[in-house]
Amino acid sequence: MEVLMHHLWHTHLPPSAHLPLVSHLFQPSNLRDVGQEKSAQVDMTCRLIDQEMQGIGGQKLDMPSLCSAELWRRSERWDLMGKELFRLRDRHRAEYCLGPTHEEAVTELLASQGTLSYRQLPLLLYQITRKFRDEPKPRFGLLRGREFYMKDMYTFDMSEEAACHTYESVCQAYTRLFSWLGLCIVQVHADTGNIGGKLSHEFQLPADIGEDRLLVCGSCSFSANVETMEPGQTDCPQCQEGTLVKSKGIEVGHTFYLGTKYSHIFNATFNNTQNKPAVTEMGCFGLGVTRILAAAIEVMSTEEVCVLPPKRGSKVDEVAGLAEELALSLGEALPRLRGEVVLDDRTQMTIGKRLKDASRLGYPYVLVVGQKAAEEMPRFEVICQQTGETTFLSRDGLVDLLRCVETELH
């Protein structure tokens, strides 16, 4: 909760901006509970990211936030980054920065291990850590802050062909992740910016509040950030038939094929099949963890209901009312949901108030144990937050429903 709330205290919100995330978080009655739920949501998103990254061979590590200025000067990014780089000196006047990204550090780490064999490649290293960027105007809550959580992966391959295969593999993993979260993401051609490289794509969530301007073709899969296109261009370069339509988006992911930009500088080499030294081909791949959460809420929520990703729910079911026994029995019947059932036992509050809180906190299903549960043929009220539909189910029917949810989530 602390890091999430820290972002909000240090951001500027224009009076004209309407942001469901901020409006929900800053309601005094929900500040603590919503903040805790957002923290849990970040943890869940990180677990999903781990699953996808490790599924394609990723190995997780943790690199220092404090980076030596010497490394950044070798890549010439110390000056290139300008004022966005947080810089500091230690007591010996040595210069450092708070890492907004770790291309230099990870490449130096690999180079320090000595020359690798081609049999050890590809190598996919990633971390999920706090990053720092001295934004001139931090705004929109978690969408643009000076401190944020990011997943960054760095890949090392033996050839350009192999690196492009790895690049596509990571992009496909991103697509699966966003699909699981219920987010309709557009993969667009993008500028390589100060990171550099030969190829780049952004993963954009279409939204009116988005700061990025996109051009999307209605006849084929082509889409691009306007930064990569000629001014005023409306014809599609891919299909030659479609017309490019303007759109706005929130960038939630970015991928780069770097080539040998960093591996050449830091001498990250391997012995190829002829047992001769060669420079590794690199890629880097970012996901804005806290930005994904914020962007999803902006797109999926309403003024009354805070809807959290994934679309099928945040793996949490709330049972409101006199339901302790039911909550325990559900954990026994559905072991993979054990610990994911939340019992609202605030009996001093009205059921209406508790239902309203459940909506604001984004629980996918609310189970109400009322008078019908005490009848000879017990019936439990089930409210689906995504659709607003209310149904009454028997205990067996309830278990069947949640078993389907359990299967989808696992």
C-alpha positions, 0 to 999 in steps of 0.5 A: 500500500505504501508505494501505491499511495506514495505515487499519488501523494507526489502526482499532480491531477489536473482539475479537468481530469476524470480518473476513476482510480484516483476518485475511488482511492481518495474517498476517505471511507475507501482509502485504506481498503482500496489501497490494500486491494491495489497492493494485492492486485499488484502482487497478483499481476507480478505472479502472472508476469512471473508465470509468463516470463518463466514459461518462455525460459526467463530467469528472475534476478534482482539488480541494484537500484543504485547504478554507477555513473561510469557505466552510463557514461560508457553507453553515453546515456549519462548525458543523453537521459538529461534531467529525467535521470535521478543523480546523486553523489556519495560521501566520496563524491562518486556519482550514481543514478537511480536506475530507470532501466538496467541495460548497462548493469545487466550487460556488465554483469553478463560480461563479468562472467567471462566468455559464454558458450553458444550452448548457454544461449539464449539467456533471458534475465528479468526482474520486477523492481521499483524504477525511478524517473524524474518526470517534469510533471508527474500526473494521473496517479499511477499512470505517470509517477517518479517512482513505479514498479516495472518488469524489465527483461534483457535477452542475449542470443547468438545471432540476429535470427535467434534474437528476433525469435526471442523477441517474438516469443516475448511479444507473444507472452505479453499478448497472452498476459494482457488477454488473461487480464481482459485488456484489449491491447494494440501492439504498435510500431514505436520509436527506439528513443534513448534506449536505442536499437533496431526495432521497437513496439509499444503495447498500448491500451486504447483510452481517451485519457491516453497521452500517446497518439496512434495511427491504426489501420482498419483493413489490416493489423498495422498500427504505429505511434505517430512518432514513427510516421510521416506528418499527415500520413494517412495511407497504410504502408503495410496493406496499401489499401486501408486508411490510418485512423487516429487514436489515443492510448496508454503505453503499458509495455515496450519491447526493443531489439537492441542488436549489439548496441550494449553488448559491444560496448561492455564486451558481452561475448560468447564462443560460437559454433566455430569456437570463435568469440562473437558479440551477443545480440540483445533485446530488452522488454518492459512492462509497467506493472503499476501502470497496467493496474492504473490503466485497466481501472481507467478503462474498465471502471465507472463512477460507481464501481471500481473494476480491477483486472483480470476481467474474470476477477481478481481471484477473490470472492467476497461472502457478505453476511452470516457466512463463516461456515460457507467460506470455510467449506468453499475452501475445503471444496475448492482447495486452489481457491483456499485463502482467496475467499474473503469474509465480510463480517462487519455485522455492525454495517448494513448489507447495502453498505457492504455491497457498495464497498465490495463494488468499489473494491472490485471483487468479481463475485459477491455471495450473500447469505440471507434468509433464503440460505436458512430455508429447507432448500438453501439458496445463495445470492450470487452477484457477478460484478462484471455483468451486474447479474444476480442469480440464486444457486444451491450449495452444489450450484455455487460450488460448480460455479466457483469450480469453473472460476478456479479452473480458469484462474489456474 
